[in-house]
Amino acid sequence: MLKVMGLIRRRPDLPLDEFRLHWRTIHRGLALRLAEAGYMRGYVQNHRLDIAAPGLRIVADGVPELWFADADAFAGMRGSPALREGAYQDEPAFMDIADYRSQLLDDETGTGASRRDCVGLLKAILFLRDGEGGMPLDGAVRHARQEARRLDLPIRLADYAAVETSWWADLDSFRRAWSAHERAVDGLIAEERVVFWPGDPAPPADWRPIPQIRA
């Protein structure tokens, strides 16, 4: 299975709360067309929280996690009517489309509680370049790492070597661990909103016609 993480910046004139609302409602329904069409196998939204941490360079306002059967399924989705007539047309309504990047990833290797048990916890997502280490993990409920996957696909790719994700019971436990982290790193602190897990049935999609504003 192929996993793709996106790095979304909100449209410059859009407040963070409005970006979050649009993504989790209107765009969510349109993106679910990809599941009903047989392309997308799982979908999780990570919404950036307005929480500062010294040395944390915010690189996205939202990070979708998308699962596909393989690279061929992902490539087929890119030109499909399910995408081109739906979510693709909606992107300019809430995101900076010129700044969107994708990170292709191998399977997740994790320790601690299961992902399903971590829903609702504070989530830290770090995007690591070659040679960069992650944060101290003492007190984390779960920790996972995914290595970048190198595939020749016609999309704009992020240049990270790995993604480290950790889940925390509360902000205090995260901050205690983060205080021992001395290097600047790209990432965000997020609220995880599960649309559907791989292997679970997807919610209904929104197939109502929308304005076709992009070629």
TORMI-79808 format. One line per field, with one value per atom (N, C-alpha, C): residue in one letter; atom name; x, y, z. Coordinates in Angstrom, 2 decimals, padded with zeros to 5 digits, always signed. Last residue first. Example, Ala and Ser with C-alpha at 12.3 -4.5 7.8 and 13.67 -1.06 7.14 Angstrom:
<pts>
residu: (S, S, S, A, A, A)
atome: (N, CA, C, N, CA, C)
x: (+012.85, +013.67, +012.90, +013.19, +012.30, +013.20)
y: (-002.25, -001.06, +000.03, -005.69, -004.50, -003.30)
z: (+007.08, +007.14, +007.87, +007.80, +007.80, +007.80)
</pts>
This chain:
<pts>
residu: (A, A, A, R, R, R, I, I, I, Q, Q, Q, P, P, P, I, I, I, P, P, P, R, R, R, W, W, W, D, D, D, A, A, A, P, P, P, P, P, P, A, A, A, P, P, P, D, D, D, G, G, G, P, P, P, W, W, W, F, F, F, V, V, V, V, V, V, R, R, R, E, E, E, E, E, E, A, A, A, I, I, I, L, L, L, G, G, G, D, D, D, V, V, V, A, A, A, R, R, R, E, E, E, H, H, H, A, A, A, S, S, S, W, W, W, A, A, A, R, R, R, R, R, R, F, F, F, S, S, S, D, D, D, L, L, L, D, D, D, A, A, A, W, W, W, W, W, W, S, S, S, T, T, T, E, E, E, V, V, V, A, A, A, A, A, A, Y, Y, Y, D, D, D, A, A, A, L, L, L, R, R, R, I, I, I, P, P, P, L, L, L, D, D, D, L, L, L, R, R, R, R, R, R, A, A, A, E, E, E, Q, Q, Q, R, R, R, A, A, A, H, H, H, R, R, R, V, V, V, A, A, A, G, G, G, D, D, D, L, L, L, P, P, P, M, M, M, G, G, G, G, G, G, E, E, E, G, G, G, D, D, D, R, R, R, L, L, L, F, F, F, L, L, L, I, I, I, A, A, A, K, K, K, L, L, L, L, L, L, G, G, G, V, V, V, C, C, C, D, D, D, R, R, R, R, R, R, S, S, S, A, A, A, G, G, G, T, T, T, G, G, G, T, T, T, E, E, E, D, D, D, D, D, D, L, L, L, L, L, L, Q, Q, Q, S, S, S, R, R, R, Y, Y, Y, D, D, D, A, A, A, I, I, I, D, D, D, M, M, M, F, F, F, A, A, A, P, P, P, E, E, E, D, D, D, Q, Q, Q, Y, Y, Y, A, A, A, G, G, G, E, E, E, R, R, R, L, L, L, A, A, A, P, P, P, S, S, S, G, G, G, R, R, R, M, M, M, G, G, G, A, A, A, F, F, F, A, A, A, D, D, D, A, A, A, D, D, D, A, A, A, F, F, F, W, W, W, L, L, L, E, E, E, P, P, P, V, V, V, G, G, G, D, D, D, A, A, A, V, V, V, I, I, I, R, R, R, L, L, L, G, G, G, P, P, P, A, A, A, A, A, A, I, I, I, D, D, D, L, L, L, R, R, R, H, H, H, N, N, N, Q, Q, Q, V, V, V, Y, Y, Y, G, G, G, R, R, R, M, M, M, Y, Y, Y, G, G, G, A, A, A, E, E, E, A, A, A, L, L, L, R, R, R, L, L, L, A, A, A, L, L, L, G, G, G, R, R, R, H, H, H, I, I, I, T, T, T, R, R, R, W, W, W, H, H, H, L, L, L, R, R, R, F, F, F, E, E, E, D, D, D, L, L, L, P, P, P, L, L, L, D, D, D, P, P, P, R, R, R, R, R, R, R, R, R, I, I, I, L, L, L, G, G, G, M, M, M, V, V, V, K, K, K, L, L, L, M, M, M)
atome: (N, CA, C, N, CA, C, N, CA, C, N, CA, C, N, CA, C, N, CA, C, N, CA, C, N, CA, C, N, CA, C, N, CA, C, N, CA, C, N, CA, C, N, CA, C, N, CA, C, N, CA, C, N, CA, C, N, CA, C, N, CA, C, N, CA, C, N, CA, C, N, CA, C, N, CA, C, N, CA, C, N, CA, C, N, CA, C, N, CA, C, N, CA, C, N, CA, C, N, CA, C, N, CA, C, N, CA, C, N, CA, C, N, CA, C, N, CA, C, N, CA, C, N, CA, C, N, CA, C, N, CA, C, N, CA, C, N, CA, C, N, CA, C, N, CA, C, N, CA, C, N, CA, C, N, CA, C, N, CA, C, N, CA, C, N, CA, C, N, CA, C, N, CA, C, N, CA, C, N, CA, C, N, CA, C, N, CA, C, N, CA, C, N, CA, C, N, CA, C, N, CA, C, N, CA, C, N, CA, C, N, CA, C, N, CA, C, N, CA, C, N, CA, C, N, CA, C, N, CA, C, N, CA, C, N, CA, C, N, CA, C, N, CA, C, N, CA, C, N, CA, C, N, CA, C, N, CA, C, N, CA, C, N, CA, C, N, CA, C, N, CA, C, N, CA, C, N, CA, C, N, CA, C, N, CA, C, N, CA, C, N, CA, C, N, CA, C, N, CA, C, N, CA, C, N, CA, C, N, CA, C, N, CA, C, N, CA, C, N, CA, C, N, CA, C, N, CA, C, N, CA, C, N, CA, C, N, CA, C, N, CA, C, N, CA, C, N, CA, C, N, CA, C, N, CA, C, N, CA, C, N, CA, C, N, CA, C, N, CA, C, N, CA, C, N, CA, C, N, CA, C, N, CA, C, N, CA, C, N, CA, C, N, CA, C, N, CA, C, N, CA, C, N, CA, C, N, CA, C, N, CA, C, N, CA, C, N, CA, C, N, CA, C, N, CA, C, N, CA, C, N, CA, C, N, CA, C, N, CA, C, N, CA, C, N, CA, C, N, CA, C, N, CA, C, N, CA, C, N, CA, C, N, CA, C, N, CA, C, N, CA, C, N, CA, C, N, CA, C, N, CA, C, N, CA, C, N, CA, C, N, CA, C, N, CA, C, N, CA, C, N, CA, C, N, CA, C, N, CA, C, N, CA, C, N, CA, C, N, CA, C, N, CA, C, N, CA, C, N, CA, C, N, CA, C, N, CA, C, N, CA, C, N, CA, C, N, CA, C, N, CA, C, N, CA, C, N, CA, C, N, CA, C, N, CA, C, N, CA, C, N, CA, C, N, CA, C, N, CA, C, N, CA, C, N, CA, C, N, CA, C, N, CA, C, N, CA, C, N, CA, C, N, CA, C, N, CA, C, N, CA, C, N, CA, C, N, CA, C, N, CA, C, N, CA, C, N, CA, C, N, CA, C, N, CA, C, N, CA, C, N, CA, C, N, CA, C, N, CA, C, N, CA, C, N, CA, C, N, CA, C, N, CA, C, N, CA, C, N, CA, C, N, CA, C, N, CA, C, N, CA, C, N, CA, C, N, CA, C, N, CA, C, N, CA, C, N, CA, C, N, CA, C, N, CA, C, N, CA, C, N, CA, C, N, CA, C, N, CA, C, N, CA, C, N, CA, C, N, CA, C, N, CA, C, N, CA, C, N, CA, C, N, CA, C, N, CA, C, N, CA, C)
x: (-008.87, -008.73, -008.12, -011.22, -009.84, -009.82, -013.87, -013.09, -011.65, -016.89, -015.65, -014.79, -018.94, -018.40, -017.05, -020.33, -019.71, -019.15, -022.97, -022.13, -021.58, -022.68, -023.39, -022.46, -021.57, -021.50, -022.27, -019.86, -020.71, -020.54, -019.87, -019.25, -020.31, -020.26, -020.76, -020.05, -017.25, -018.53, -018.99, -015.84, -015.77, -017.15, -015.10, -015.92, -015.82, -011.62, -012.97, -013.77, -009.16, -009.88, -011.28, -007.85, -007.72, -008.38, -010.41, -009.16, -009.07, -011.77, -011.92, -010.55, -011.28, -012.42, -012.75, -010.12, -010.18, -011.45, -008.18, -009.60, -009.67, -005.93, -006.18, -007.68, -004.45, -005.61, -005.90, -000.90, -002.15, -003.22, +001.95, +001.18, -000.26, +004.49, +003.31, +002.74, +007.65, +006.55, +005.34, +011.22, +009.96, +008.85, +013.34, +012.85, +011.53, +016.21, +015.03, +014.64, +017.26, +017.45, +016.13, +016.78, +017.58, +017.71, +014.56, +014.88, +015.54, +013.62, +014.94, +015.39, +011.10, +012.08, +013.50, +009.53, +010.06, +011.14, +008.76, +009.66, +010.32, +007.15, +008.27, +009.26, +005.24, +006.20, +007.38, +003.79, +004.53, +005.60, +002.71, +003.64, +004.44, +001.08, +002.19, +003.20, -000.89, +000.12, +001.31, -001.42, -001.79, -000.63, -000.66, -001.88, -002.36, +000.41, +000.64, -000.68, +002.14, +000.86, +001.08, +004.19, +004.03, +002.71, +006.02, +004.75, +004.68, +008.27, +008.12, +006.85, +009.25, +008.25, +008.16, +012.15, +011.30, +010.28, +013.30, +013.77, +012.86, +011.71, +012.08, +012.49, +010.84, +012.18, +012.64, +007.67, +008.48, +009.81, +006.85, +007.20, +007.94, +004.36, +005.37, +005.63, +004.10, +003.55, +004.70, +004.27, +004.22, +003.53, +006.64, +005.26, +005.21, +008.67, +008.64, +007.19, +009.45, +008.72, +008.71, +010.64, +011.07, +010.36, +009.45, +009.43, +009.73, +010.76, +010.31, +010.40, +009.63, +010.69, +010.09, +008.10, +007.91, +009.01, +007.39, +008.32, +008.04, +005.68, +005.80, +006.77, +004.50, +005.51, +005.58, +002.23, +002.60, +003.63, +002.49, +001.57, +001.86, +005.54, +004.64, +003.75, +007.40, +006.04, +005.07, +010.11, +009.71, +008.32, +011.16, +009.82, +009.39, +012.81, +012.75, +011.31, +012.41, +012.36, +012.45, +014.77, +013.47, +013.56, +017.55, +016.92, +015.58, +018.75, +018.03, +017.41, +019.83, +020.69, +020.01, +017.59, +018.69, +019.56, +014.76, +015.68, +016.78, +011.48, +012.92, +013.70, +008.75, +009.27, +010.79, +006.60, +007.89, +008.35, +003.73, +004.22, +005.49, +001.99, +003.11, +003.60, -001.17, -000.32, +000.76, -003.21, -002.37, -001.37, -005.96, -004.76, -004.05, -007.97, -008.30, -007.11, -006.80, -007.68, -008.11, -005.40, -004.80, -005.67, -006.53, -006.62, -006.08, -005.81, -007.22, -007.38, -003.09, -003.54, -005.00, -002.23, -002.63, -003.09, +000.61, -000.80, -001.10, +003.93, +002.97, +001.55, +005.37, +005.41, +004.41, +005.55, +005.15, +005.29, +006.11, +006.63, +006.38, +004.18, +004.50, +005.05, +005.48, +004.59, +005.11, +006.76, +006.65, +005.71, +005.40, +005.95, +005.80, +005.62, +005.35, +006.08, +004.26, +005.35, +004.92, +003.55, +003.20, +004.45, +002.52, +003.52, +003.04, +001.36, +001.02, +002.12, +001.56, +002.50, +002.23, -000.42, +000.95, +001.97, -002.75, -002.46, -001.03, -003.60, -002.64, -002.15, -007.13, -005.71, -004.88, -009.81, -009.32, -007.82, -010.49, -011.42, -010.84, -008.76, -008.49, -009.41, -010.03, -008.79, -008.55, -012.22, -012.47, -011.19, -011.31, -011.95, -012.13, -010.40, -009.45, -010.03, -012.76, -011.81, -010.83, -014.19, -014.59, -013.56, -013.23, -014.51, -014.99, -010.87, -010.81, -012.10, -011.64, -010.79, -010.98, -013.40, -013.70, -012.87, -012.15, -013.23, -013.58, -008.55, -009.91, -010.95, -005.86, -006.57, -008.04, -005.14, -004.76, -005.53, -005.82, -006.66, -006.39, -003.62, -004.91, -005.87, -001.66, -001.51, -002.83, -002.72, -002.53, -002.43, -002.63, -003.92, -003.82, +000.13, -000.74, -002.11, +001.09, +001.40, +000.52, -001.65, -000.29, -000.09, -003.91, -003.47, -002.02, -003.43, -003.81, -003.28, -004.26, -003.75, -004.31, -003.31, -004.10, -003.45, -003.51, -002.89, -003.82, -003.11, -003.90, -003.01, -002.40, -001.68, -002.66, -002.40, -003.11, -002.29, -000.61, -001.80, -002.65, +002.94, +001.63, +000.54, +005.26, +005.36, +004.02, +006.78, +005.50, +005.54, +009.42, +009.12, +007.84, +010.21, +009.33, +008.94, +011.63, +012.37, +011.52, +009.24, +010.51, +011.25, +005.94, +006.99, +008.32, +002.50, +003.90, +004.82, -000.49, +000.34, +001.80, -003.00, -002.24, -001.46, -002.92, -003.36, -002.45, -003.76, -002.78, -003.47, -005.27, -005.50, -004.51, -005.20, -004.47, -004.54, -007.39, -007.02, -006.29, -007.20, -007.12, -006.71, -008.29, -008.21, -008.26, -007.95, -008.02, -007.76, -007.99, -008.26, -008.37, -009.02, -008.48, -008.93, -010.32, -008.91, -008.35, -013.03, -012.12, -010.65, -014.95, -014.48, -013.44, -015.16, -016.27, -015.89, -012.74, -012.95, -014.06, -013.15, -012.01, -012.11, -015.21, -015.49, -014.38, -014.05, -014.57, -015.06, -013.57, -012.45, -012.93, -016.09, -015.62, -014.47, -016.19, -017.19, -016.77, -013.94, -014.00, -014.98, -014.70, -013.66, -013.65, -016.82, -017.02, -015.98, -015.43, -016.83, -016.92, -012.78, -013.43, -014.89, -012.16, -011.52, -012.30, -013.70, -013.92, -013.35, -012.60, -014.01, -014.27, -009.91, -010.23, -011.68, -010.29, -009.61, -009.99, -011.41, -012.21, -011.60, -009.27, -010.53, -011.39, -007.30, -007.08, -008.38, -008.60, -008.20, -008.11, -007.36, -008.32, -007.82, -005.59, -006.62, -007.60, -003.90, -003.38, -004.44, -005.12, -005.14, -004.77, -002.89, -004.19, -004.04, -000.90, -000.94, -002.31, -000.41, -001.33, -001.09, +001.14, +001.45, +000.65, +000.10, +000.14, +000.51, +001.29, +000.98, +001.06, +000.41, +000.79, +000.36, +001.27, +000.74, +001.29, +000.45, +001.17, +000.48, +000.84, +000.00, +000.88)
y: (+024.01, +023.12, +021.79, +025.14, +024.81, +023.83, +025.43, +026.66, +026.41, +024.36, +023.86, +025.06, +024.24, +025.02, +024.46, +020.94, +022.18, +022.94, +018.60, +019.35, +020.62, +016.26, +017.39, +018.15, +014.16, +014.14, +015.29, +013.45, +014.51, +014.57, +010.08, +011.23, +012.25, +008.37, +008.77, +010.02, +006.88, +007.60, +007.99, +003.62, +005.09, +005.69, +000.85, +001.48, +003.00, +000.04, +000.38, +000.95, -000.21, -001.42, -001.19, +002.75, +001.69, +000.40, +004.78, +004.04, +003.09, +007.97, +006.52, +005.87, +010.41, +010.26, +008.78, +011.67, +010.48, +010.52, +014.21, +013.95, +012.81, +015.43, +014.37, +014.13, +018.49, +017.70, +016.70, +019.13, +018.96, +018.26, +020.97, +020.31, +020.29, +020.48, +021.14, +020.31, +021.10, +020.28, +021.09, +021.14, +021.44, +020.54, +022.30, +021.23, +021.66, +023.18, +023.58, +022.46, +021.40, +021.79, +022.22, +020.48, +021.70, +022.18, +019.21, +019.21, +020.53, +019.35, +018.75, +018.69, +020.33, +021.22, +020.66, +018.22, +019.16, +020.05, +017.03, +016.32, +017.28, +019.08, +018.57, +017.84, +019.35, +020.44, +019.98, +016.94, +017.26, +018.31, +017.27, +016.15, +016.38, +019.54, +019.59, +018.48, +018.70, +019.66, +019.70, +015.11, +016.51, +017.40, +012.68, +012.74, +014.16, +012.53, +012.92, +013.07, +011.01, +011.36, +011.53, +011.67, +011.24, +011.77, +010.94, +011.34, +010.82, +011.78, +011.24, +011.81, +011.03, +011.72, +011.01, +011.54, +010.74, +011.65, +013.24, +011.86, +010.95, +015.69, +015.14, +013.67, +017.37, +016.78, +016.22, +016.92, +017.48, +016.74, +017.10, +016.33, +017.18, +017.48, +018.25, +017.56, +014.78, +015.65, +016.41, +012.35, +013.75, +014.67, +010.07, +010.47, +011.95, +007.75, +008.74, +009.04, +007.44, +007.00, +008.12, +006.66, +007.32, +006.69, +007.44, +006.46, +007.18, +008.10, +008.57, +007.45, +006.26, +006.69, +007.14, +007.01, +006.54, +007.11, +006.24, +006.82, +006.18, +006.96, +006.26, +007.00, +006.50, +007.11, +006.29, +007.22, +006.45, +007.23, +008.70, +007.57, +006.64, +009.91, +009.80, +008.56, +009.89, +010.31, +010.22, +010.64, +010.23, +010.78, +011.37, +010.78, +010.27, +014.11, +013.13, +012.65, +014.30, +014.87, +013.77, +013.15, +013.57, +014.12, +014.36, +013.48, +014.02, +014.55, +015.19, +014.13, +013.15, +013.49, +014.16, +014.44, +013.51, +014.01, +015.93, +015.79, +014.80, +015.36, +015.31, +015.16, +016.69, +016.33, +016.48, +015.73, +016.33, +015.79, +016.26, +015.71, +016.45, +015.47, +016.23, +015.51, +015.65, +014.97, +015.91, +014.88, +015.87, +015.14, +012.58, +013.04, +014.13, +011.74, +012.73, +013.24, +008.48, +009.53, +010.46, +006.35, +007.67, +008.81, +003.97, +004.37, +005.78, +003.79, +003.98, +004.45, +003.26, +004.55, +004.81, +001.74, +001.69, +003.06, +002.70, +002.42, +002.36, +001.68, +002.26, +001.86, +002.33, +001.69, +002.40, +001.74, +002.45, +001.63, +002.44, +001.60, +002.32, +002.60, +003.17, +002.10, +002.10, +001.74, +002.30, +005.05, +003.62, +003.38, +007.91, +007.25, +005.74, +011.08, +009.65, +008.88, +014.12, +013.29, +011.83, +017.01, +015.68, +014.96, +020.45, +019.41, +018.09, +023.61, +022.25, +021.27, +026.21, +025.76, +024.33, +026.88, +027.00, +026.41, +026.77, +025.65, +025.70, +027.31, +027.93, +026.85, +026.65, +026.36, +027.13, +027.21, +027.25, +027.05, +027.26, +027.90, +028.02, +025.73, +027.18, +027.89, +023.08, +023.44, +024.94, +022.37, +023.06, +023.57, +020.92, +022.21, +023.04, +018.63, +019.47, +020.86, +017.44, +018.06, +018.99, +017.27, +017.44, +018.18, +016.70, +017.40, +017.67, +015.32, +016.55, +017.35, +013.01, +014.08, +015.39, +011.67, +011.75, +012.82, +011.64, +012.60, +012.74, +011.22, +010.70, +011.81, +011.66, +012.10, +011.72, +010.64, +012.01, +012.53, +007.94, +008.92, +010.33, +006.79, +006.77, +007.77, +007.16, +007.82, +007.86, +005.50, +006.94, +007.69, +003.03, +003.57, +005.07, +002.79, +002.85, +003.42, +002.58, +003.79, +003.92, +001.14, +001.15, +002.43, +001.72, +000.33, +000.26, +004.48, +003.94, +002.52, +006.90, +005.57, +005.11, +009.99, +009.29, +007.95, +012.55, +011.25, +010.43, +016.08, +014.88, +013.65, +018.63, +017.50, +016.34, +022.19, +020.92, +019.85, +024.15, +024.36, +023.10, +023.68, +023.42, +023.80, +024.23, +024.04, +023.79, +025.93, +025.47, +025.40, +024.88, +025.68, +025.14, +024.98, +024.26, +025.19, +026.56, +025.78, +024.99, +026.34, +026.93, +026.01, +026.20, +025.43, +025.96, +027.21, +027.48, +026.54, +026.39, +026.16, +026.35, +026.11, +027.35, +027.29, +023.07, +023.84, +025.04, +021.80, +022.49, +023.24, +018.73, +020.17, +020.85, +016.05, +016.61, +018.13, +013.51, +014.92, +015.31, +010.47, +011.14, +012.58, +007.77, +009.23, +009.77, +005.00, +005.55, +007.04, +004.38, +003.30, +003.78, +005.67, +005.97, +004.92, +004.49, +004.89, +004.97, +003.99, +002.87, +003.21, +005.90, +005.53, +004.41, +006.30, +005.62, +005.18, +007.69, +006.39, +005.63, +009.99, +009.15, +007.77, +011.23, +010.67, +009.70, +012.38, +011.02, +010.42, +014.96, +014.02, +012.58, +016.09, +015.95, +014.95, +016.02, +015.32, +015.09, +017.66, +016.26, +015.47, +020.17, +019.44, +017.96, +020.79, +020.79, +019.93, +019.91, +019.80, +019.68, +020.31, +019.17, +019.00, +022.61, +021.33, +020.16, +024.63, +024.26, +022.87, +024.70, +024.40, +023.93, +025.43, +024.16, +023.74, +028.01, +026.94, +025.57, +029.28, +029.12, +028.04, +029.22, +028.56, +028.33, +030.79, +029.36, +028.63, +033.00, +032.69, +031.18, +033.68, +032.87, +032.62, +034.82, +035.70, +034.97, +032.71, +033.78, +034.66, +029.40, +030.60, +031.80, +027.23, +027.84, +029.04, +024.60, +025.96, +026.56, +021.21, +022.24, +023.53, +018.48, +019.67, +020.83, +015.05, +016.34, +017.44, +011.78, +012.91, +014.18, +008.63, +009.97, +010.96, +005.23, +006.31, +007.64, +002.26, +003.53, +004.55, -001.20, +000.00, +001.25)
z: (-015.34, -016.49, -016.05, -012.94, -013.30, -014.46, -012.37, -012.55, -012.97, -012.26, -012.86, -013.25, -009.37, -010.49, -010.96, -008.77, -008.29, -009.49, -008.17, -009.12, -008.47, -005.49, -006.08, -007.03, -004.18, -005.64, -006.28, -001.41, -001.92, -003.44, -000.06, -000.71, -001.11, +003.07, +001.75, +001.24, +004.54, +004.60, +003.20, +003.83, +003.76, +003.93, +005.97, +004.92, +004.98, +006.61, +007.06, +005.90, +005.37, +005.74, +006.25, +006.72, +005.72, +006.22, +008.32, +008.36, +007.17, +007.53, +007.64, +007.57, +008.95, +008.05, +007.91, +011.95, +011.11, +010.26, +012.77, +012.50, +011.49, +015.11, +014.14, +014.01, +015.44, +015.86, +014.75, +015.79, +015.07, +015.90, +015.15, +016.19, +015.71, +012.64, +013.18, +014.32, +010.95, +011.42, +011.83, +010.94, +010.27, +010.82, +013.59, +012.73, +012.12, +015.52, +014.77, +013.80, +018.46, +017.07, +016.44, +021.03, +020.88, +019.44, +023.25, +021.82, +021.48, +025.76, +025.61, +024.15, +025.45, +026.07, +025.97, +024.58, +023.59, +024.17, +026.98, +026.07, +025.08, +027.99, +028.79, +027.89, +025.97, +026.21, +027.06, +026.20, +024.97, +025.26, +028.74, +028.50, +027.21, +028.30, +029.26, +029.00, +026.50, +026.06, +027.00, +026.72, +026.94, +026.52, +025.65, +026.44, +026.66, +022.25, +023.63, +024.38, +019.55, +020.17, +021.67, +016.70, +018.09, +018.63, +013.78, +014.37, +015.80, +011.29, +012.65, +013.26, +008.08, +008.88, +010.22, +005.97, +006.86, +007.54, +004.18, +004.20, +005.02, +002.03, +003.33, +003.22, -000.02, -000.08, +001.25, -001.69, -000.61, -000.59, -005.17, -003.98, -002.96, -007.41, -006.69, -005.35, -009.81, -008.78, -008.12, -011.52, -011.99, -011.00, -010.09, -010.31, -010.67, -009.29, -010.37, -010.71, -005.83, -007.02, -008.04, -002.82, -004.05, -005.25, +000.34, -000.74, -002.05, +003.57, +002.27, +001.24, +006.44, +005.54, +004.20, +009.47, +008.10, +007.23, +012.82, +011.85, +010.49, +015.89, +014.61, +013.71, +019.17, +018.30, +017.02, +021.82, +020.63, +019.84, +024.09, +024.10, +022.93, +025.48, +024.33, +024.47, +027.52, +027.84, +026.69, +025.55, +026.90, +027.20, +023.13, +023.14, +024.50, +021.56, +022.64, +022.82, +017.91, +019.25, +020.30, +015.38, +015.88, +017.29, +013.42, +014.39, +014.83, +010.11, +011.22, +012.13, +007.98, +009.10, +010.26, +005.64, +005.88, +007.02, +007.39, +006.26, +006.62, +008.56, +008.80, +007.50, +010.01, +008.68, +008.73, +012.58, +012.23, +010.88, +014.32, +013.06, +012.69, +017.22, +016.66, +015.41, +018.70, +017.72, +017.21, +021.46, +020.79, +019.90, +020.89, +021.59, +020.79, +019.24, +020.26, +021.04, +018.85, +018.31, +019.45, +019.79, +019.96, +019.43, +019.13, +020.54, +020.78, +016.48, +016.81, +018.25, +016.72, +016.18, +016.54, +019.89, +018.49, +018.01, +021.96, +021.73, +020.23, +021.01, +021.94, +021.60, +017.78, +019.10, +020.01, +014.19, +015.39, +016.65, +010.94, +012.01, +013.32, +007.97, +009.28, +010.22, +004.67, +005.77, +007.10, +002.98, +003.21, +004.38, +001.21, +002.39, +002.34, -000.30, -000.47, +000.61, +000.13, +000.65, +000.52, -001.85, -001.38, -000.88, -001.61, -001.86, -001.28, -002.59, -002.16, -002.56, -003.37, -002.34, -001.89, -005.10, -005.60, -004.62, -003.66, -004.55, -005.09, -000.63, -001.53, -002.48, -000.07, +000.07, -000.95, -000.54, +000.84, +000.98, -003.19, -002.26, -000.85, -004.72, -004.59, -003.61, -004.45, -003.76, -003.66, -005.98, -004.71, -004.05, -008.12, -008.38, -007.11, -006.78, -007.53, -007.80, -005.81, -004.88, -005.58, -008.81, -007.42, -006.59, -011.26, -011.22, -009.79, -010.72, -011.52, -011.48, -009.17, -008.63, -009.39, -010.82, -009.39, -008.71, -013.32, -013.08, -011.60, -012.91, -012.90, -012.75, -012.79, -013.98, -014.01, -010.28, -010.64, -011.85, -010.15, -009.48, -009.97, -011.39, -012.05, -011.45, -009.42, -010.72, -011.47, -007.39, -007.16, -008.48, -008.67, -008.23, -007.99, -009.02, -010.19, -009.83, -006.41, -007.17, -008.41, -004.49, -005.03, -005.83, -002.94, -003.08, -003.55, -000.69, -001.99, -002.10, +001.77, +001.45, +000.11, +003.15, +002.15, +001.84, +005.34, +005.17, +004.28, +005.11, +004.88, +004.80, +007.11, +006.52, +006.34, +007.29, +007.30, +006.61, +007.29, +008.11, +008.19, +007.43, +006.84, +007.83, +008.75, +007.30, +006.64, +011.32, +010.83, +009.30, +013.10, +011.91, +011.27, +016.36, +015.44, +014.30, +018.12, +017.13, +016.16, +020.68, +020.24, +019.26, +019.64, +020.30, +019.79, +019.80, +019.48, +020.26, +018.33, +019.52, +019.10, +016.82, +016.99, +018.30, +015.00, +016.16, +016.34, +011.82, +012.66, +013.79, +011.39, +011.38, +012.34, +009.41, +010.54, +010.45, +008.31, +008.25, +009.54, +006.59, +007.89, +007.65, +004.81, +004.77, +006.20, +002.49, +003.84, +003.80, -000.18, +000.77, +002.21, -003.29, -001.96, -000.96, -005.61, -005.58, -004.17, -005.93, -005.79, -005.74, -005.83, -007.16, -007.12, -003.13, -003.80, -005.21, -002.74, -002.11, -002.84, -004.16, -004.54, -003.91, -002.85, -004.17, -004.59, -000.67, -000.51, -001.82, -001.45, -001.46, -001.34, -000.95, -002.33, -002.43, +001.86, +001.07, -000.37, +002.46, +002.90, +002.04, +001.57, +000.84, +001.23, +003.46, +002.01, +001.29, +006.10, +005.68, +004.16, +006.65, +007.30, +006.90, +005.11, +004.83, +005.43, +006.29, +004.88, +004.60, +008.89, +008.68, +007.25, +008.42, +009.06, +008.78, +007.31, +006.56, +007.11, +009.49, +008.27, +007.37, +011.31, +011.65, +010.42, +009.97, +010.21, +010.51, +007.40, +008.78, +009.00, +004.22, +004.96, +006.38, +002.49, +003.05, +003.96, +001.64, +002.50, +003.15, +002.07, +001.24, +002.10, +003.92, +003.65, +002.72, +002.74, +003.30, +002.97, +003.19, +002.72, +003.48, +002.24, +003.05, +002.48, +002.42, +001.76, +002.73, +002.24, +003.11, +002.27, +001.16, +000.72, +001.79, +000.92, +001.74, +001.22, -000.72, -000.80, +000.10, +000.00, +000.00, +000.00)
</pts>
